[in-house]
Amino acid sequence: MKLFEEFINEKSDYQVYHNSYSSAIDAVETYTNSNGYDLDKDEYSKAYIDAFFKPKEGETKKDTLSLYKDGKEQKKAVHIQIYGRPNKKYELNMYIN
C-alpha cells in the first residue's frame, strides 16, 4: 500500500512534499521551465532565495511571480504556496494561470 505522500507526488506535475526548503524552491523553477516559461531572477530571488522568508511550521508563504517567454513578460503568472510542515518539511502547491 502506498503512502499518501507517494500517491500525491505520483499524480502531480511536480513534487509536492519536500524535505528541505531549497528543494521546494528549486521545484518552482523546474516546473516553470518545463512548461516553457522563465522566471525573472530578481523577482524570484527576492521572494524565495533568502532563507529569512522561509515559512515556519504551520505557516504558509504565498506569492505570485511573473512569467517570461523569449524575454517577454506573459499575461500568465505562477501562483505558489509553500506550507511549513512538522519536522522542517515543506508542502509545495503551485499552478500557472
RARAZI-V873467 format. One record per run of one state. SS is the DSSP state (~ for helix, > for strand, _ for the rest). FROM is the first residue (numbers start at 1). TO is the last residue. If there is no record, write none. Layout:
ss=SS from=FROM to=TO
ss=SS from=FROM to=TO
//
This chain:
ss=_ from=1 to=3
ss=~ from=4 to=11
ss=_ from=12 to=16
ss=> from=17 to=18
ss=_ from=19 to=20
ss=~ from=21 to=34
ss=_ from=35 to=37
ss=> from=38 to=39
ss=_ from=40 to=40
ss=~ from=41 to=49
ss=_ from=50 to=50
ss=~ from=51 to=53
ss=_ from=54 to=56
ss=> from=57 to=57
ss=_ from=58 to=59
ss=> from=60 to=69
ss=_ from=70 to=71
ss=> from=72 to=85
ss=~ from=86 to=88
ss=> from=89 to=96
ss=_ from=97 to=97
//
